[in-house]
Structure formats: structure tokens, C-alpha cells
Amino acid sequence: MPQSLSRVIVHMIFSTKGRAPLITQDIEAELYGSLMNALKADGNIPIQIGGYDDHVHILFGQSRPVTIAKTVENIKSSSSKWMKSKRPEFAWQLGYAVFSVDHKGTDGVVAYISSQREHHKVVSFQDEFRKLMEEHGIPIDERYVWE
């Protein structure tokens, strides 16, 4: 095949260091804009960004030539610099989680990410994360996952 084609949709989640509640409603739209710009800079296609006070969910089409690890590094670095100008104590946790999403399931994930503020009125981040890991068949070691 003379042409390289791909469509890889990724759902990424990562938290603030120590799950500090620093992503408040007054700042989240600008943070999400910073994340979107960092995604685009690597050739990724942002689909939906949302979250809660201590974490973000990012749904995007992965750029073919850029690895997921490099994407994470770039968006965390770029957005962290911006956040530190607003909240000097800000830092992202070291780890992250990513899942592949079937293009037919994209609308459901968009709705899920869009409803994070309502969702976390009744479900903690830890319970949400455990459930997502279980649904995707990813074992976690509780001693290390809660940085």
C-alpha cells in the first residue's frame, strides 16, 4: 500500500499531583484550550476535553507519527507551564491512563466527558478510575496508582 492511513481514537485520563483540586470552574475553559492547542501542535485531532477539579479526560484522534507517550509529555508540559502562571503550586501527576475507543463509541465517550462535573457529585475519581480500569481489563496496583 503506497499510502499510510490510520484512525486511532484515544481516551486519556490524568490527574493533578496528589489530586489537588486546582482545576476550578473559573480556570477550566482556559486550561482545556491549552490542552487542545498542545494536541493540535502534535497533529492530533481534539474531540472532547473535560474533567473535574483534580483530573482531566481527553478524547482525541491520535496523530500517526507521534507516540502516545510523546503526546502525553507535550500536553502535560505545555499545559503545566500555563497553569503555573495561574496557580504556582500546580503540577500534573506522573502517570496517565489511555484507552482505545471504537469510532462508533465516540459519541458516548463525548457525553461521558461532558458530564464530569455532574458525575463527580456522586462518584469519586478513585471509584471512577477503578471502574474504567476494570472495564478495559487493566489491572492496577493500588499501592502505586494513587500518587
C-alpha positions as CSV (number, residue, x, y, z in Angstrom):
1,M,0.0,0.0,0.0
2,P,1.6,3.3,-1.0
3,Q,-0.3,5.3,1.5
4,S,-0.3,5.2,5.3
5,L,-3.7,5.7,6.9
6,S,-4.9,5.5,10.5
7,R,-7.8,6.4,12.7
8,V,-6.9,5.8,16.3
9,I,-9.2,7.4,18.9
10,V,-7.8,7.7,22.4
11,H,-9.4,8.4,25.7
12,M,-6.8,9.7,28.1
13,I,-7.0,10.5,31.8
14,F,-4.6,12.1,34.2
15,S,-4.8,13.8,37.5
16,T,-3.2,16.7,39.3
17,K,-0.4,15.8,41.6
18,G,-1.9,14.4,44.8
19,R,-5.3,15.0,43.2
20,A,-5.1,18.6,44.4
21,P,-8.4,20.4,43.4
22,L,-6.8,23.1,41.4
23,I,-8.8,22.9,38.1
24,T,-11.7,25.1,39.3
25,Q,-14.5,26.2,37.1
26,D,-13.1,29.7,36.7
27,I,-10.0,28.3,35.0
28,E,-11.0,25.1,33.3
29,A,-12.1,26.5,30.0
30,E,-8.7,28.2,29.5
31,L,-6.9,25.0,30.7
32,Y,-8.9,22.9,28.2
33,G,-8.0,25.4,25.5
34,S,-4.3,25.0,26.4
35,L,-4.6,21.2,26.2
36,M,-6.4,21.5,22.9
37,N,-3.6,23.7,21.4
38,A,-1.0,21.3,22.6
39,L,-2.8,18.3,21.0
40,K,-3.1,20.2,17.7
41,A,0.6,21.2,17.8
42,D,1.4,17.4,17.5
43,G,-1.1,16.9,14.7
44,N,-3.6,15.2,17.0
45,I,-7.3,15.9,16.5
46,P,-9.1,17.0,19.7
47,I,-12.6,15.7,20.0
48,Q,-13.6,16.4,23.7
49,I,-11.8,17.7,26.8
50,G,-13.4,17.8,30.2
51,G,-12.9,16.8,33.8
52,Y,-13.2,17.8,37.3
53,D,-11.2,19.8,40.0
54,D,-8.5,17.1,40.2
55,H,-8.3,15.4,36.8
56,V,-8.9,15.7,33.0
57,H,-10.4,13.4,30.4
58,I,-9.2,14.0,26.8
59,L,-10.7,12.3,23.8
60,F,-8.7,12.8,20.6
61,G,-7.6,11.3,17.3
62,Q,-4.0,10.2,17.6
63,S,-1.5,11.6,15.1
64,R,0.0,8.8,13.1
65,P,3.7,9.8,13.5
66,V,3.6,10.8,17.2
67,T,3.5,8.3,20.0
68,I,1.0,8.4,22.9
69,A,3.9,8.8,25.4
70,K,5.2,11.9,23.4
71,T,1.7,13.3,23.2
72,V,1.3,13.0,27.0
73,E,4.7,14.6,27.6
74,N,3.9,17.5,25.3
75,I,0.4,18.3,26.6
76,K,1.4,17.9,30.2
77,S,4.4,20.1,29.8
78,S,2.6,22.9,27.8
79,S,-0.5,23.0,30.0
80,S,1.6,22.8,33.2
81,K,3.5,25.9,32.2
82,W,0.3,27.7,31.6
83,M,-1.4,26.5,34.8
84,K,1.7,27.5,36.9
85,S,1.1,31.1,35.7
86,K,-2.3,30.9,37.4
87,R,-1.6,28.5,40.2
88,P,2.1,28.4,41.1
89,E,1.7,25.2,43.1
90,F,0.2,23.3,40.2
91,A,1.7,20.0,38.9
92,W,0.3,17.0,37.0
93,Q,0.8,13.5,38.4
94,L,3.5,11.4,36.7
95,G,1.2,8.7,35.3
96,Y,-1.7,8.5,33.0
97,A,-4.2,6.1,31.5
98,V,-5.2,5.7,27.9
99,F,-7.9,3.5,26.2
100,S,-8.7,3.0,22.6
101,V,-12.2,4.0,21.6
102,D,-14.1,2.5,18.7
103,H,-15.2,5.3,16.4
104,K,-18.8,4.1,16.8
105,G,-18.5,4.7,20.6
106,T,-17.1,8.2,20.3
107,D,-20.5,9.9,21.0
108,G,-20.9,8.0,24.2
109,V,-17.4,9.0,25.4
110,V,-18.1,12.6,24.4
111,A,-21.2,12.6,26.6
112,Y,-19.4,11.0,29.5
113,I,-16.6,13.5,29.4
114,S,-19.0,16.4,29.0
115,S,-20.9,15.4,32.2
116,Q,-17.9,15.1,34.5
117,R,-19.0,17.9,36.9
118,E,-22.3,16.2,37.5
119,H,-20.8,12.7,37.5
120,H,-18.4,13.6,40.3
121,K,-21.1,14.8,42.6
122,V,-21.8,11.2,43.3
123,V,-18.7,9.2,42.2
124,S,-15.2,9.8,43.4
125,F,-12.2,9.9,41.0
126,Q,-10.8,6.8,42.6
127,D,-14.0,4.8,42.1
128,E,-14.4,6.1,38.5
129,F,-10.8,5.2,37.7
130,R,-11.1,1.7,39.2
131,K,-14.3,1.1,37.2
132,L,-12.6,2.2,33.9
133,M,-9.6,0.0,34.5
134,E,-11.9,-2.9,35.2
135,E,-14.0,-2.3,32.1
136,H,-10.8,-2.1,29.9
137,G,-9.2,-5.2,31.5
138,I,-6.3,-3.2,33.0
139,P,-5.1,-4.5,36.4
140,I,-3.9,-1.8,38.8
141,D,-1.8,-1.9,41.9
142,E,-3.4,0.4,44.5
143,R,-0.1,0.9,46.2
144,Y,1.2,2.8,43.2
145,V,-1.8,4.2,41.2
146,W,-2.7,6.9,43.7
147,E,0.3,9.2,43.6
